[in-house]
Amino acid sequence: MSDKKKLFQVSVIIPMYNAQTVVLEALKSVVKQNISVGEIIIIDNHSKDNSVQVAQKFKKENKNIPIKIIARDKQYGLSASYNLGAKLAKGTFIVTLSSDSFLPTENELKRLVEPCLEDSLVIASVPWLLHPEKIWQTYNFWQKYIFSRVVGTRVPSGNGKFDCMRKDVYMKIGGYDEKEFTGGEIVGGEDADMYVRLRKIGKIVLSNAEVIHLH
């Protein structure tokens, strides 16, 4: 089976909320990848800005790849967005990408998926998260303060910003925990919980892929 045929089974899921200033960068970086993407599924968590309109315009301008946009009628939280995207996904592999992240080169998707293609025991692969100073300089005061210790670093990631998982395994463990991590009073933690459960049934590999978080 050729790489192109195997990689066509990739479904990229992008959850977003009030992401009109950043989601376009995420989408552009996906379509520039040097391997085929089966589909892009955008789950909007009831944004109050023009996020949906930005995504719809991008869809009209990029008809060479299937793009599905789901606009929720209320806020359901990040975990629910991931899970809805996974249920709709047709690919063998699910790739999650934050709406405020982007891929620095056209090789990142291939690098991320390769470990899962090369070893059937690998159920998930994660990237390196970059923190360029030029991006940090665009943050507001508190974001600069919070992320000041990681400026210019390259650290292992695994928090949904750009992860690959086998869909059958994702569905088997029930995806992200929507009950415990609703996105309401409890913010964050759904990623750590997911990987604790994944490690119990298979291998998770740190790939050579990179992602940049715009915040």
Backbone as CSV, one residue per row, in Angstrom:
resi,resn,N_x,N_y,N_z,CA_x,CA_y,CA_z,C_x,C_y,C_z
1,MET,0.842,-1.193,0.000,0.000,0.000,0.000,0.882,1.250,0.000
2,SER,0.588,2.165,-0.892,1.411,3.368,-1.000,1.169,4.294,0.174
3,ASP,2.172,5.184,0.446,2.024,6.152,1.521,0.815,7.038,1.282
4,LYS,0.613,7.430,0.015,-0.486,8.336,-0.308,-1.819,7.704,0.037
5,LYS,-1.981,6.433,-0.287,-3.238,5.756,-0.013,-3.466,5.627,1.479
6,LYS,-2.416,5.293,2.231,-2.550,5.132,3.671,-2.838,6.471,4.345
7,LEU,-2.129,7.517,3.942,-2.269,8.809,4.581,-3.577,9.496,4.214
8,PHE,-4.228,9.032,3.147,-5.519,9.596,2.769,-6.573,9.253,3.817
9,GLN,-6.267,8.308,4.681,-7.203,7.893,5.720,-7.140,8.804,6.950
10,VAL,-6.454,9.908,6.838,-6.312,10.829,7.969,-7.465,11.839,7.998
11,SER,-8.108,11.943,9.164,-9.135,12.965,9.385,-8.584,13.982,10.373
12,VAL,-8.520,15.245,9.971,-8.017,16.311,10.849,-9.207,16.988,11.522
13,ILE,-9.208,16.989,12.849,-10.298,17.581,13.624,-9.804,18.868,14.277
14,ILE,-10.517,19.964,14.008,-10.139,21.267,14.555,-11.302,21.832,15.367
15,PRO,-11.212,21.788,16.701,-12.228,22.437,17.528,-11.902,23.925,17.637
16,MET,-12.916,24.770,17.671,-12.605,26.197,17.787,-13.660,26.932,18.596
17,TYR,-13.208,28.014,19.214,-14.099,28.913,19.951,-13.491,30.306,19.904
18,ASN,-14.204,31.249,19.301,-13.721,32.631,19.151,-12.302,32.662,18.597
19,ALA,-12.124,31.995,17.468,-10.783,31.822,16.897,-10.615,32.545,15.563
20,GLN,-11.373,33.596,15.334,-11.348,34.247,14.025,-9.977,34.801,13.646
21,THR,-9.152,35.129,14.636,-7.847,35.729,14.343,-6.751,34.693,14.100
22,VAL,-7.032,33.419,14.396,-5.976,32.402,14.314,-6.331,31.169,13.478
23,VAL,-7.606,30.844,13.361,-7.974,29.574,12.724,-7.547,29.505,11.264
24,LEU,-7.479,30.637,10.598,-7.063,30.639,9.199,-5.625,30.137,9.051
25,GLU,-4.760,30.521,9.988,-3.373,30.050,9.949,-3.315,28.534,10.121
26,ALA,-4.150,28.014,11.009,-4.200,26.569,11.221,-4.641,25.854,9.952
27,LEU,-5.697,26.346,9.336,-6.229,25.718,8.129,-5.246,25.784,6.965
28,LYS,-4.629,26.931,6.782,-3.650,27.076,5.697,-2.493,26.101,5.864
29,SER,-2.066,25.902,7.113,-0.924,25.018,7.338,-1.288,23.562,7.071
30,VAL,-2.561,23.202,7.228,-2.994,21.824,6.957,-3.008,21.549,5.458
31,VAL,-3.598,22.445,4.686,-3.716,22.200,3.246,-2.370,22.301,2.533
32,LYS,-1.365,22.888,3.184,-0.035,22.985,2.581,0.813,21.733,2.823
33,GLN,0.303,20.789,3.611,1.067,19.588,3.914,1.330,18.771,2.650
34,ASN,2.477,18.087,2.626,2.882,17.383,1.397,2.324,15.975,1.292
35,ILE,1.327,15.635,2.099,0.624,14.362,1.951,-0.881,14.644,1.916
36,SER,-1.632,13.701,1.428,-3.070,13.881,1.283,-3.792,13.821,2.623
37,VAL,-4.764,14.696,2.780,-5.635,14.686,3.956,-7.015,14.234,3.492
38,GLY,-7.578,13.254,4.193,-8.885,12.744,3.778,-9.998,13.747,3.974
39,GLU,-9.939,14.496,5.079,-10.988,15.459,5.392,-10.537,16.343,6.543
40,ILE,-11.159,17.519,6.616,-10.976,18.423,7.753,-12.350,18.621,8.375
41,ILE,-12.449,18.369,9.671,-13.713,18.530,10.388,-13.538,19.637,11.421
42,ILE,-14.281,20.719,11.266,-14.204,21.865,12.171,-15.431,21.865,13.068
43,ILE,-15.198,21.826,14.377,-16.300,21.856,15.342,-16.269,23.192,16.068
44,ASP,-17.248,24.049,15.781,-17.290,25.357,16.439,-18.135,25.279,17.700
45,ASN,-17.544,25.688,18.826,-18.184,25.589,20.134,-18.974,26.862,20.462
46,HIS,-19.876,27.221,19.525,-20.765,28.372,19.702,-19.979,29.677,19.868
47,SER,-19.114,29.959,18.884,-18.309,31.183,18.912,-19.181,32.432,18.846
48,LYS,-18.696,33.479,19.488,-19.400,34.772,19.467,-18.807,35.712,18.424
49,ASP,-17.703,35.312,17.801,-17.082,36.165,16.784,-17.363,35.597,15.393
50,ASN,-16.507,35.895,14.436,-16.730,35.463,13.053,-15.953,34.191,12.683
51,SER,-15.668,33.353,13.658,-14.905,32.134,13.393,-15.548,31.271,12.309
52,VAL,-16.849,31.062,12.412,-17.552,30.201,11.443,-17.484,30.805,10.047
53,GLN,-17.660,32.105,9.953,-17.605,32.761,8.641,-16.217,32.642,8.022
54,VAL,-15.180,32.766,8.841,-13.810,32.610,8.352,-13.611,31.197,7.815
55,ALA,-14.092,30.207,8.558,-13.959,28.812,8.131,-14.757,28.540,6.864
56,GLN,-15.948,29.098,6.770,-16.788,28.892,5.596,-16.143,29.492,4.343
57,LYS,-15.554,30.669,4.483,-14.866,31.305,3.360,-13.689,30.445,2.909
58,PHE,-12.943,29.908,3.877,-11.812,29.038,3.547,-12.296,27.787,2.816
59,LYS,-13.408,27.239,3.243,-13.965,26.051,2.595,-14.314,26.323,1.134
60,LYS,-14.918,27.463,0.870,-15.291,27.823,-0.501,-14.066,27.987,-1.399
61,GLU,-12.965,28.429,-0.790,-11.748,28.684,-1.562,-10.856,27.451,-1.694
62,ASN,-11.208,26.370,-1.010,-10.392,25.144,-1.024,-11.291,23.926,-1.229
63,LYS,-11.827,23.808,-2.433,-12.772,22.734,-2.731,-12.095,21.412,-3.086
64,ASN,-10.751,21.413,-3.074,-10.018,20.191,-3.414,-9.948,19.217,-2.250
65,ILE,-10.376,19.637,-1.063,-10.345,18.773,0.107,-11.675,18.886,0.847
66,PRO,-12.265,17.751,1.251,-13.544,17.805,1.978,-13.389,18.521,3.320
67,ILE,-14.176,19.566,3.524,-14.159,20.312,4.784,-15.582,20.362,5.327
68,LYS,-15.757,19.869,6.539,-17.063,19.878,7.185,-17.021,20.830,8.366
69,ILE,-18.007,21.720,8.445,-18.075,22.697,9.533,-19.341,22.445,10.337
70,ILE,-19.175,22.157,11.625,-20.308,21.932,12.518,-20.367,23.086,13.512
71,ALA,-21.444,23.870,13.452,-21.619,25.001,14.369,-22.588,24.572,15.466
72,ARG,-22.089,24.467,16.709,-22.922,24.019,17.829,-23.903,25.108,18.256
73,ASP,-25.043,24.696,18.802,-26.079,25.645,19.210,-25.841,26.226,20.595
74,LYS,-24.855,25.661,21.316,-24.451,26.191,22.606,-23.052,25.666,22.909
75,GLN,-22.447,26.105,24.006,-21.103,25.649,24.351,-21.154,24.277,25.025
76,TYR,-20.463,23.323,24.423,-20.426,21.967,24.967,-19.060,21.629,25.560
77,GLY,-18.048,22.443,25.300,-16.721,22.181,25.826,-15.795,21.508,24.829
78,LEU,-14.504,21.554,25.140,-13.483,21.020,24.239,-13.581,19.510,24.076
79,SER,-13.778,18.788,25.165,-13.862,17.328,25.091,-14.994,16.890,24.168
80,ALA,-16.140,17.544,24.291,-17.283,17.207,23.448,-17.003,17.511,21.982
81,SER,-16.239,18.571,21.726,-15.900,18.916,20.343,-15.001,17.856,19.723
82,TYR,-13.979,17.432,20.466,-13.117,16.357,19.979,-13.938,15.104,19.682
83,ASN,-14.817,14.748,20.595,-15.563,13.499,20.454,-16.553,13.530,19.298
84,LEU,-17.201,14.665,19.097,-18.116,14.781,17.966,-17.347,14.650,16.657
85,GLY,-16.194,15.323,16.582,-15.374,15.215,15.377,-14.945,13.789,15.112
86,ALA,-14.579,13.068,16.173,-14.142,11.682,16.036,-15.277,10.790,15.528
87,LYS,-16.482,11.014,16.032,-17.633,10.219,15.585,-17.921,10.435,14.105
88,LEU,-17.716,11.658,13.645,-17.994,11.984,12.238,-16.858,11.570,11.309
89,ALA,-15.658,11.393,11.869,-14.466,11.117,11.056,-14.567,9.790,10.320
90,LYS,-14.125,9.790,9.067,-14.122,8.583,8.251,-12.748,7.936,8.180
91,GLY,-11.731,8.639,8.682,-10.364,8.158,8.568,-10.014,7.074,9.573
92,THR,-8.994,6.315,9.227,-8.444,5.327,10.153,-7.708,6.032,11.279
93,PHE,-7.099,7.176,10.953,-6.344,7.955,11.932,-7.011,9.303,12.148
94,ILE,-7.092,9.697,13.414,-7.624,10.999,13.788,-6.453,11.895,14.178
95,VAL,-6.393,13.076,13.595,-5.380,14.062,13.976,-6.106,15.273,14.542
96,THR,-5.809,15.603,15.787,-6.405,16.791,16.397,-5.458,17.972,16.214
97,LEU,-6.030,19.131,15.922,-5.227,20.345,15.758,-5.974,21.509,16.380
98,SER,-5.366,22.184,17.329,-5.994,23.351,17.948,-6.176,24.451,16.912
99,SER,-7.254,25.186,17.045,-7.528,26.264,16.092,-6.527,27.397,16.225
100,ASP,-5.811,27.455,17.365,-4.807,28.508,17.555,-3.388,27.951,17.454
101,SER,-3.226,26.891,16.666,-1.900,26.323,16.408,-1.690,26.210,14.907
102,PHE,-0.441,26.120,14.492,-0.185,25.903,13.074,1.087,25.084,12.891
103,LEU,1.220,24.502,11.707,2.335,23.618,11.393,3.402,24.416,10.654
104,PRO,4.628,24.468,11.184,5.668,25.349,10.642,6.196,24.958,9.267
105,THR,6.105,23.675,8.879,6.552,23.260,7.547,5.522,22.330,6.928
106,GLU,5.715,22.021,5.670,4.782,21.142,4.957,4.997,19.664,5.271
107,ASN,5.983,19.352,6.116,6.310,17.955,6.417,5.739,17.452,7.737
108,GLU,5.089,18.315,8.509,4.731,17.965,9.881,3.682,16.859,9.983
109,LEU,2.677,16.865,9.127,1.632,15.842,9.206,2.192,14.453,8.901
110,LYS,3.034,14.376,7.894,3.660,13.097,7.556,4.520,12.590,8.708
111,ARG,5.279,13.489,9.314,6.137,13.109,10.442,5.316,12.622,11.634
112,LEU,4.144,13.238,11.829,3.302,12.866,12.962,2.680,11.483,12.772
113,VAL,2.207,11.208,11.565,1.468,9.966,11.309,2.385,8.760,11.119
114,GLU,3.609,8.994,10.651,4.523,7.898,10.312,4.664,6.833,11.399
115,PRO,4.845,7.184,12.681,5.000,6.131,13.693,3.820,5.168,13.748
116,CYS,2.611,5.679,13.526,1.415,4.828,13.546,1.351,3.935,12.318
117,LEU,1.892,4.411,11.212,1.884,3.619,9.982,2.937,2.525,10.021
118,GLU,4.056,2.804,10.662,5.188,1.887,10.646,5.093,0.789,11.700
119,ASP,4.295,1.014,12.750,4.209,0.036,13.841,2.751,-0.081,14.284
120,SER,2.144,-1.245,14.081,0.734,-1.443,14.418,0.477,-1.374,15.921
121,LEU,1.532,-1.487,16.730,1.374,-1.413,18.178,1.305,0.023,18.686
122,VAL,1.673,0.976,17.818,1.604,2.394,18.178,0.172,2.871,17.967
123,ILE,-0.466,3.315,19.037,-1.853,3.755,18.938,-1.987,5.267,18.894
124,ALA,-0.900,5.973,19.218,-0.933,7.438,19.184,0.474,7.986,19.044
125,SER,0.575,9.150,18.413,1.868,9.823,18.295,1.664,11.303,18.581
126,VAL,2.690,11.921,19.151,2.594,13.323,19.570,3.775,14.107,19.002
127,PRO,3.672,15.434,18.962,4.713,16.277,18.369,5.593,16.976,19.393
128,TRP,6.501,17.772,18.879,7.265,18.721,19.687,6.550,20.060,19.591
129,LEU,6.413,20.719,20.724,5.761,22.025,20.762,6.826,23.111,20.806
130,LEU,6.778,24.025,19.835,7.757,25.106,19.738,7.207,26.381,20.374
131,HIS,8.093,27.170,20.959,7.714,28.453,21.560,8.638,29.559,21.034
132,PRO,8.496,29.944,19.752,9.367,30.984,19.186,9.177,32.334,19.888
133,GLU,10.263,33.060,20.043,10.180,34.361,20.713,9.291,35.323,19.940
134,LYS,9.325,35.260,18.604,8.521,36.195,17.815,7.024,35.978,18.053
135,ILE,6.627,34.736,18.357,5.230,34.476,18.685,4.934,34.956,20.097
136,TRP,5.850,34.682,21.019,5.687,35.114,22.412,5.524,36.623,22.512
137,GLN,6.206,37.362,21.653,6.131,38.823,21.679,4.726,39.333,21.329
138,THR,3.916,38.506,20.686,2.562,38.928,20.306,1.547,38.692,21.419
139,TYR,1.945,37.985,22.488,1.028,37.675,23.579,0.699,38.925,24.388
140,ASN,-0.416,38.864,25.117,-0.705,39.949,26.050,0.170,39.791,27.297
141,PHE,0.059,40.719,28.226,0.956,40.733,29.386,0.937,39.430,30.159
142,TRP,-0.264,38.937,30.490,-0.356,37.748,31.323,0.107,36.494,30.598
143,GLN,-0.152,36.409,29.290,0.344,35.268,28.520,1.872,35.286,28.465
144,LYS,2.441,36.483,28.317,3.903,36.593,28.328,4.462,36.130,29.669
145,TYR,3.799,36.515,30.731,4.245,36.137,32.071,4.179,34.618,32.257
146,ILE,3.049,34.027,31.870,2.846,32.586,32.061,3.838,31.757,31.255
147,PHE,4.114,32.195,30.023,4.945,31.391,29.144,6.391,31.880,29.025
148,SER,6.777,32.790,29.905,8.131,33.358,29.829,9.220,32.307,30.000
149,ARG,8.969,31.268,30.767,9.991,30.246,31.028,10.227,29.309,29.852
150,VAL,9.306,29.309,28.868,9.456,28.361,27.754,9.800,29.047,26.436
151,VAL,10.036,30.353,26.463,10.367,31.076,25.230,11.613,30.479,24.583
152,GLY,11.528,30.196,23.316,12.662,29.661,22.569,12.918,28.181,22.782
153,THR,11.988,27.491,23.450,12.197,26.067,23.730,11.441,25.167,22.748
154,ARG,11.785,23.888,22.806,11.146,22.836,22.003,10.883,21.681,22.962
155,VAL,9.619,21.498,23.338,9.305,20.517,24.380,8.346,19.449,23.849
156,PRO,8.443,18.223,24.381,7.501,17.165,23.982,6.080,17.583,24.331
157,SER,5.154,17.300,23.431,3.764,17.673,23.659,2.893,16.422,23.712
158,GLY,1.603,16.618,23.739,0.640,15.539,23.826,-0.595,16.045,24.531
159,ASN,-1.124,17.147,23.999,-2.241,17.819,24.656,-3.355,18.201,23.687
160,GLY,-3.419,17.499,22.561,-4.484,17.764,21.601,-4.166,18.835,20.584
161,LYS,-3.056,19.563,20.800,-2.735,20.643,19.864,-2.368,20.116,18.487
162,PHE,-1.771,18.918,18.427,-1.448,18.301,17.136,-1.065,16.847,17.401
163,ASP,-2.069,16.021,17.671,-1.842,14.626,18.040,-2.494,13.694,17.031
164,CYS,-1.948,12.494,16.906,-2.511,11.474,16.025,-2.914,10.269,16.862
165,MET,-4.128,9.773,16.636,-4.610,8.583,17.327,-5.363,7.680,16.362
166,ARG,-5.281,6.390,16.583,-6.080,5.457,15.789,-7.546,5.635,16.191
167,LYS,-8.419,5.783,15.201,-9.820,6.040,15.522,-10.449,4.889,16.296
168,ASP,-10.147,3.643,15.921,-10.782,2.517,16.606,-10.424,2.499,18.089
169,VAL,-9.182,2.862,18.405,-8.764,2.907,19.809,-9.433,4.082,20.523
170,TYR,-9.487,5.213,19.852,-10.142,6.402,20.408,-11.572,6.078,20.820
171,MET,-12.295,5.428,19.917,-13.684,5.099,20.194,-13.799,4.019,21.270
172,LYS,-12.845,3.092,21.281,-12.860,1.994,22.250,-12.789,2.504,23.684
173,ILE,-11.963,3.534,23.929,-11.818,4.045,25.296,-12.819,5.163,25.597
174,GLY,-13.670,5.464,24.627,-14.710,6.460,24.860,-14.300,7.892,24.610
175,GLY,-13.143,8.091,23.956,-12.686,9.440,23.640,-12.358,10.250,24.883
176,TYR,-12.457,11.561,24.768,-12.208,12.438,25.902,-13.377,12.353,26.888
177,ASP,-13.090,12.519,28.151,-14.098,12.407,29.197,-14.927,13.689,29.255
178,GLU,-16.123,13.658,28.679,-16.988,14.838,28.645,-17.642,15.118,29.991
179,LYS,-17.853,14.078,30.784,-18.533,14.241,32.065,-17.654,14.971,33.074
180,GLU,-16.380,14.560,33.137,-15.471,15.154,34.114,-14.885,16.475,33.638
181,PHE,-14.606,16.550,32.314,-13.958,17.742,31.753,-14.925,18.406,30.781
182,THR,-15.825,19.201,31.336,-16.898,19.795,30.543,-16.484,21.070,29.836
183,GLY,-15.404,21.708,30.344,-15.040,23.018,29.807,-15.734,24.124,30.579
184,GLY,-16.514,23.748,31.613,-17.189,24.735,32.435,-16.325,25.089,33.627
185,GLU,-16.664,24.503,34.784,-15.893,24.790,35.988,-14.500,24.167,35.940
186,ILE,-14.404,23.002,35.293,-13.111,22.328,35.185,-12.522,22.606,33.809
187,VAL,-11.455,23.368,33.752,-10.820,23.737,32.490,-9.453,23.069,32.409
188,GLY,-9.216,22.323,31.331,-7.952,21.626,31.157,-7.951,20.286,31.884
189,GLY,-6.951,19.473,31.567,-6.821,18.176,32.204,-7.343,17.030,31.373
190,GLU,-8.190,17.333,30.386,-8.746,16.271,29.553,-7.664,15.556,28.742
191,ASP,-6.609,16.283,28.393,-5.535,15.692,27.611,-4.738,14.676,28.446
192,ALA,-4.386,15.047,29.669,-3.647,14.134,30.538,-4.468,12.882,30.839
193,ASP,-5.742,13.077,31.109,-6.627,11.942,31.385,-6.686,10.995,30.191
194,MET,-6.785,11.560,28.993,-6.842,10.749,27.776,-5.592,9.892,27.620
195,TYR,-4.421,10.485,27.833,-3.180,9.744,27.605,-2.883,8.730,28.707
196,VAL,-3.393,8.955,29.893,-3.284,7.929,30.936,-4.043,6.682,30.500
197,ARG,-5.219,6.878,29.939,-6.034,5.742,29.488,-5.458,5.088,28.242
198,LEU,-4.900,5.889,27.348,-4.304,5.332,26.133,-3.090,4.456,26.452
199,ARG,-2.274,4.896,27.399,-1.050,4.153,27.734,-1.349,2.768,28.309
200,LYS,-2.542,2.572,28.792,-2.908,1.280,29.361,-3.143,0.217,28.289
201,ILE,-3.338,0.656,27.041,-3.667,-0.317,26.000,-2.712,-0.306,24.804
202,GLY,-1.751,0.596,24.761,-0.849,0.619,23.620,0.293,1.605,23.769
203,LYS,1.100,1.691,22.712,2.285,2.555,22.710,1.950,3.959,22.211
204,ILE,2.554,4.948,22.872,2.459,6.333,22.425,3.874,6.792,22.102
205,VAL,4.074,7.330,20.910,5.407,7.671,20.428,5.558,9.181,20.244
206,LEU,6.692,9.705,20.667,7.031,11.096,20.376,7.626,11.136,18.979
207,SER,6.921,11.765,18.046,7.350,11.814,16.654,8.335,12.955,16.423
208,ASN,8.729,13.141,15.171,9.601,14.255,14.794,8.834,15.485,14.352
209,ALA,7.505,15.407,14.418,6.667,16.538,13.978,6.765,17.700,14.962
210,GLU,6.493,18.894,14.457,6.516,20.103,15.273,5.229,20.898,15.075
211,VAL,4.839,21.639,16.107,3.667,22.496,16.037,3.969,23.758,16.835
212,ILE,3.391,24.863,16.395,3.552,26.143,17.096,2.176,26.597,17.592
213,HIS,2.113,26.968,18.865,0.862,27.407,19.479,0.828,28.931,19.481
214,LEU,-0.193,29.486,18.821,-0.316,30.933,18.723,-0.963,31.557,19.950
215,HIS,-1.779,30.791,20.666,-2.555,31.323,21.802,-3.500,32.410,21.330
